[in-house]
Amino acid sequence: MTDTLLDALQYYGAAASTLAALLVSLNLGERWTGWAFVIFVTSSLALIAWGFLQPDSEGIGWQNVALLCINLVGVYSHLIRKKPTKKNEGGA
């Protein structure tokens, strides 16, 4: 594996996770948060690859396997799952 590709994976993973965290922290709504989780997924994939291809970095790889699962739940809950519609609440 070339150093250039490893560097690209590492820095993309770091930049993408930072951007996604910023989007989540801004609380811009359901869709924005869902797309932030999509960015988190790409970050996790990059850091999984980097972690297992870079010598002595398996810990980052395994951490991002766990984060990938969490991020997929975020994508599902914010972009895929259909929320029940609220019916007439609290009034007669």
N, C-alpha and C positions, 0 to 999 in steps of 0.2 A: 504494500500500500504506500502510495507516495505521501510525502510530508505535506504537500500542498492540499491534497484531498482531506487528510486528517485535520489540518488546520481549518479548512472550510467547514467540515462537520462540527468541529469544536466551537468555532466562532458563530456559525449560524445557530447552533443550539443555544448558545448563551444569549445572542441578540433576540432570537425569536421568543425565548421564554421571558425575557425582560419586557418585550413589547406586549406579550399576552398578559403578563401580570399587570402592566399599566392599564390595559383595556378593562380587565376585570375590576381593578381598583376604582376606575372612573364611574362604574355603575351606570352605564349608558343604556341599559335595557337588556332584555332577554336575548335578542338576536345578536347584539354586539358581544355579549358574554359568551354565547354559543360559538361565535366565530373566533373569539379569543381562545376557547378550548381547542378549536381546530388548529390554531397556531401552536398551542401547547403540544398537541399530538405530533406535529412536524418536528418540533424541538426535541421531544422525547425520542423520536425515531433517529434523528441525527446524533443525539448523545448516546443512544444505545449502540449505534454503529461505531462511533468514536471510542466509546468505552471498551468495546470488545476487540477493536482493531489496534488500539494504542496499548503498548505494553504497560502493565501495572495500573490499568485504569478500569478494571472490571467492576469495582465498586460503583463507579458512576454509571456503568452499563446496567447493573442490577437495580440501582436506584431508579433509573429511568424506565426500566421494565415496569416497576410498581407505579411510577407516575403516569406511564402510558395507560395503564388500566384505569387509574383515577380520571385522567383526561378524557378517555373514551366515555366514561360515565357522564362527565360534564357535557360532552357533545350530545349524547343521547338525551340527557335531561333538558338541555336548553334549545336544541334544534330539531330533535326527532320526535320525542314523546309528545303526544297530544294531551294538552291539559284539559280537564273537564271545564265546561263553561259554567259560569256562576248563574244560577237561577235566581229568581226573585228572593233576595235575602232580607229577613227581618221585618217584613212589612205586610200589613193586610190592606 
